């Protein structure tokens, strides 16, 4: 199974296609986009990640990826890569069941843990925001 559902490199999905794919959870996707705009002044870039990943919304600052959002059928998958220091801090967070399970099962690589978390609830979206904030502090006053 691929991470995203928009796998055709030649067809860049329109926002309406993404909205239809996400269905009732489109609002969670938009909430994460809004968080990235408010917290980091990032709009995201629609990027093709290859046949196993498909099209995703990529948020990066200074050459470092903060977050990738992969549309799926009825939800999105958030990818966050945590380094060694961030992993230790993440262990102290009160993550919800779904994101905590993804975190605990993620393999440890030389460059950290690559988390691919399904975003199906507001708690999942909040957890992703907290993990991104471990990578880079949000702008002052942003929650």
C-alpha positions in Angstrom: 0.0 0.0 0.0 1.3 3.5 -0.8 1.3 6.3 1.7 -0.8 8.6 -0.5 -3.6 7.9 -3.0 -2.6 10.4 -5.7 0.0 8.3 -7.4 0.0 9.6 -11.0 3.0 11.8 -11.4 1.5 13.3 -14.5 -1.7 14.4 -12.8 -1.2 17.0 -10.1 -4.4 16.8 -7.9 -6.5 19.9 -7.7 -7.6 21.1 -4.2 -11.2 19.9 -5.0 -9.9 16.4 -5.7 -8.0 16.4 -2.4 -11.1 17.7 -0.6 -13.2 14.9 -2.1 -10.7 12.3 -1.2 -10.4 13.4 2.4 -14.2 13.6 2.8 -15.5 14.6 6.2 -11.9 14.8 7.6 -10.9 17.5 5.2 -11.2 20.0 8.1 -8.4 18.2 10.0 -6.1 18.6 6.9 -7.0 22.3 6.7 -6.4 22.7 10.5 -2.8 21.3 10.0 -2.2 23.6 7.0 -3.5 26.6 9.1 -1.2 25.6 12.0 1.8 25.6 9.7 0.8 29.0 8.2 0.3 30.6 11.7 3.2 28.9 13.4 5.9 29.0 10.7 4.6 31.2 7.9 4.7 28.3 5.5 2.1 27.6 2.8 3.4 24.1 1.8 4.3 22.9 -1.6 2.5 20.2 -3.5 5.2 17.7 -4.3 5.4 14.3 -5.9 7.2 11.9 -3.7 7.4 8.9 -6.0 5.2 5.9 -6.8 5.2 4.6 -3.2 4.2 8.0 -1.7 2.4 10.0 -4.4 1.5 13.7 -4.2 1.9 15.3 -0.8 1.8 18.8 0.8 5.4 19.4 1.9 6.3 22.0 4.6 10.0 22.8 4.9 12.1 25.6 6.3 15.8 26.2 5.7 16.0 23.0 3.7 14.6 20.9 6.5 11.2 19.2 6.3 8.9 19.9 9.2 5.8 18.1 7.9 4.4 16.2 4.9 0.7 15.6 4.5 -0.4 12.7 2.3 -4.1 12.6 1.3 -5.6 9.2 1.7 -9.2 7.9 1.1 -11.1 9.5 4.0 -8.2 10.9 6.0 -4.6 12.1 5.6 -1.3 10.7 6.8 1.1 13.1 8.5 4.8 12.4 8.2 7.1 13.8 10.9 10.7 12.8 11.2 12.1 13.1 14.7 15.8 13.2 15.5 17.3 11.7 18.7 16.7 14.7 20.9 13.2 15.2 19.7 12.4 11.5 20.3 13.3 11.8 24.0 11.1 14.9 24.3 8.3 13.2 22.4 8.3 10.3 25.0 7.2 12.9 27.6 4.2 14.1 25.5 0.7 12.8 26.3 -0.1 11.6 22.8 -3.4 10.1 21.9 -3.7 6.3 21.3 -3.2 6.4 17.5 -0.2 8.7 17.3 1.4 7.0 20.4 1.1 3.6 18.7 2.7 5.0 15.5 5.5 6.5 17.6 6.2 3.3 19.6 6.2 1.1 16.5 8.3 3.4 14.3 11.7 2.0 13.5 14.8 3.8 14.8 17.1 4.8 11.9 20.4 6.6 12.0 18.6 9.9 11.3 15.7 9.3 13.7 12.2 7.9 13.6 10.0 8.4 10.6 6.4 8.6 11.8 3.5 8.1 9.4 0.5 8.9 11.5 -3.1 8.7 10.2 -5.0 11.9 11.1 -8.6 10.9 11.8 -9.5 12.9 14.9 -8.8 16.4 16.3 -6.5 14.7 18.9 -4.5 13.2 16.1 -4.1 16.6 14.5 -3.1 18.2 17.9 -0.5 15.5 18.4 1.0 16.2 15.0 1.2 19.9 15.9 3.0 19.0 19.1 5.5 16.8 17.3 6.2 19.5 14.7 6.7 22.0 17.5 9.5 19.7 18.9 11.3 20.0 15.6 11.0 23.8 15.5 9.4 26.2 18.0 6.3 28.0 16.6 6.2 31.7 16.3 5.7 33.4 19.7 2.0 33.5 20.8 0.9 30.7 18.5 -0.8 27.7 20.1 
